[in-house]
């Protein structure tokens, strides 16, 4: 296939007829509840959409003869089919000039999204879950990446650089985000032998300053993905321990360890395998018939969301939180909570928001005193008398603080938007400090994410934050007794979501919060691109994906978009910052000596996601018995579908946009819906169907039954349980818009 110019799609849309068109008529009632939809997106190795592909399904079982060809739907940006009966299918994607791919999938009630990446025949490939990712090794073969250990000394890093030079390697210039995530890239001399390359890679992998080293499978100016010695294998149900050990022995693997978030996934190490030879092992496992998938424990460096020039000032400048105009009604949401319980006016102190980021600058924890936040708007107590920060933790140093020198202020910015204290006094002054976060009385879990981190390290971090043991020889402290209710992620990892990470999200949403599920939010990203192309790791139904708007309800041009975005939220917000931070340009009081420790306009989807996390915390404050999917549905059902003319809304009711999701978040309407739901749940006999539980049977993605989690979250073979029933209409929104806080 000839390469398309940068930024263009490959091929043209082809409206092909279906062999069997199952969506000729809308389904309603019980028929609709059992029917399914599927969206399939096909990309080339440069992550450009292929619109001239042929995608078809072949049913297994009694319908095995039926072949369903999926036409390309331009407005969805995917090959689609509606009204499919649940069951097992074989799906294949093919296009001119590239190698076709097929896989087995299971379709249940509700929407199913599949992704294919197709490349020219003969390319090497790795797996992310069941998605095969081909890549061109030629521009990468001479490169090797090294993830550095946090806490290394400057001398240790210098020694590693000197050792690399002695091995014939030269440092490669990479983007600032890659270096910031503690990864260095080196280049071999072109005529280096395979043996010399392997010795050099193994030497760097064992260096005291390194966590791991490995061959690169993808790199750009923002991020790099590289192999480690480790692989993750999800075995099919029924595979025995003896079969697993025999396979491991045959392939030269260690005995393996079961991961704590899934009974069917094992972590193996192949000693000395730091190059592409690891991919041969993965292919052999995939061909053994014992595994659903085998994937590398891939290191994918993270990228923080960007920022913009600030313009406004403190609470009076926080018009985006206020009722009226284009504000999201947080002040009205606080009033609703005050009516419910005065102690919860600014959110419940029982709700914990974890900000998984680059930490929230703190003092160092000692045996005599725990860490304290350095920023005054995060250093105080909530209504219960507890300290604002429920837990500091650094997943790099395994210390209960965020005191690493030179810590980036991005985590402080996100934490301030979500949960900065309200009405906290400035010392020796009649004024109150700085800004108010969306959920000022909720507690904060301040986390420094792995940097760099592979899939297992991120999984361990999320498990620990949710209050579960990370397992796999974890050497850090025990997880917090009270795990996070909300996990906010204002960063992205430029690669497909691995099957292991998807299982991890299943575990968090099915077992977190005592079985009600953690609410997990991710930024859509800031590339002005479709998330399916540039940020596929967030495309998973158990996540809430947030795109960005401007504070005047217009589209933020830098935001990513695409089917899978849940909601949008404003960016360009007032936020906490560190003294001397990149955006610190506003004081927290009128004192002429007040330090500049606030940003006037923290921007892009980082800010939007932190704001949405705060609103989710207010929703749980109003009704803590809500499950994760009910919180997601409340946020979607009460969102304001802004920009109807330019948003290209679609679906049967015309209520979904690839840019805005279900609309701009509405804090007041969402909190009122949560209050209504809890009130009705308290007075409704079990088994009664109410108007808060069932809407109308028009949109298949909304017509789903209650969750009945299987004993093993992975029994669904990569699928996720359908969301719980919808929680009602938008009937209160107009009234809430007119309501003024007291």
Protein Blocks (a to p, Z undefined) as FASTA:
>chain_A
ZZddehiaedjddddddfbacklpccehjllmmpccdddddddfkopacfkbccddddeh
jllmpccdddddfklopacdehiacdddddddddehiacddddddddedjddddddddde
hiacddehjbccdddfklmmmpccddddehiafklmmmmmmmmmmnopacddddfklmmn
opacddddfklcfklmmmmmmmmmmpmkbmbdcddfbdcfkbccdddfbdcddddehiaf
klmmmmmmmnopaebjadfkbckbccdddehiabfklmmmmmmmmmnopafbdcdddddd
dddddddddfbecjklmmmlpgehjbehlmmmmmmmmmmomklmnopfkbccddddebja
dddddfkbccddfblklgccdfkopafblbgcdfklopabdfbghiafklmmmmmmmmpc
ehiacehiabdehiadfblmbccddddddddddfklmmmmmmmmnopaeejoiabdcddf
bacfbdcdfbdddddddfklmmmmmmmmmmggnhnopaddddebjnhpafklmmmmlgcf
kbccdddddfkopacfkbccdehiabdcdehiacdddehiaklcbdfbfbfkbccfbdfb
dghjklmmmmmmmmmmmmmmmmmmbcfklmmmmmmmmpccehkllnopgdjkopacfklo
nopcdfklmmmmmmmmmmmmmmgcghiacfklbccdfblklmccdddddfblklnnopac
dddddebdfklmmmmmmpccZZ
